[in-house]
Structures are given as C-alpha cells and as structure tokens.
Amino acid sequence: MEQREIEVDCPCCDARLVVDVRTGKVLRSGKRAELDPTGKPVLKEADWSEAHKKVKGRLNTALDRFDEGLDREKRRGHDLDDLFRKVKGKLVDPGDDPADDSAT
C-alpha cells in the first residue's frame, strides 16, 4: 500500500513535520516535546478554544456571504429593468428619421 504522508524530523529546530507525499505540503508540525509517543500533537484546552473560534468565525463569514448574495438576487430584477430602460433610451426606432425631428 502506498504511503500518503511521511514524518520528518527537522535537524535545526528538532520539530516533527508530517508531509503529504502527493502535494509536498506540510500537514502538521510540532515540537517534539508537544507530540505524544505516536507522533500526534498533544492538544490542550487552549488549542480547542482557538479551533472553536476559527470554526465559529468561518460560520459567521459564510452567513454574511449568503446574506450578501441573497440581497444581490433580490435587487437583480430592479437592476435589469434599469439596464433595459437605459439601453431602450439609446436605441432609435428604425421608422423614425432623426432628420424629420429637426425639421419640426
């Protein structure tokens, strides 16, 4: 079976890096003292609180984007009507001769 991620120890800072083999991106990193014997990061209460704040922030951002999109869709009919009126005002009816208007 093909291994998807590898663990590498940094010789400079003695940190353990978990790297995705296919993309070459670092998935996790942590100091050796912060890792359990299996190589997984040891999580503290502060880590969970920080993660919770990030997820809550993403949820609020998603709701804001949804509301903005909904407002755009509500205005869309009005915006299209305005655009239609502008274009219609620029068009000249082929039956109307502009020279006739200046003569009267």
N, C-alpha and C positions, 0 to 999 in steps of 0.2 A: 504494500500500500504506500502511496506517495505521501510524504510528509508535507503538510501545508505551512507549518511555521517552525522556526528554529529559535533556540535560545542562545544568546551570545553574551559573554561577559566582557565588559569594556575594560581594557587594561589601564586606562587613565583614571577613571573615577570609580572603578570597581562596581559599576551598576550592571544589572542584568537586563538585557533587551530581548524582547520577543518580536521577531521579524516575520512578516508574511513572505513566504518564498516566491509566490507568483508576482506580487506587486512590488516587493522590496521595501515596503513601508513598515515602520516600527508600530506594532500594535500596542505594546505595553512596555513600560520601563520602570525601574525602581531600584533603589539602593539595596544592596544585598541584605543589609540589616532589616529592611522593611519587607522582605519576602519570607514566606513560610518554607518549610523543607521541600515542598513540591514545586517551588518556584513561582507560586501565585502571590500576588501582592496581599499584604495584611491590611485589612480595611479597618479604619477607626470610625468613631461616631461622626467626626468632622467630615470625613470623606462622604459618608451617606448624606449628610446635610447639604454639602456642596452639590452632590449629584441631584438631590431633590430640587434644589434651587434652579439648576440648569434645566431640568425637565419642565418645571413649572414655567420658567421663562419662555421655553420653546412653545408651550401650550398657549401662553398669552400672545406670543407673536403670531402663531397660527390663527388664533381667533381674530386678531386685528387685521390680518391679511384677508381673511374670509369676509369680514365686515366691509373692508375697502372694495373688494371685488363685487360684493352684493350691491353696494351703493353705485358702483360704475354701471352695473347691469340695469339698475333702476333708472339711471339718467340716460341710458343708451338710446331709448326711443326719442326722448326730447332732443338729444344731440343730433340724431339722424334727421329729425324733422327740420332743425335749424340748418343743417348742411344742405338739405334738399331745397329749402327756401333760398339760400344763397346761390346755389347753382341755377335754380329756376330764374332768379333775378338776372343772372348774367346771360342767359340764353335769349336769343332774339327769334321770334316766330318767323319761319320762312315766308309766310304770306304777307308779313308786314315789311314795307320798304322804308328803311330809315330816311331816305330822301323825301318821302311823302310827309313825314312828320315835320321836317324843317320848312316845308313849303307852306304849312298852315299857320 
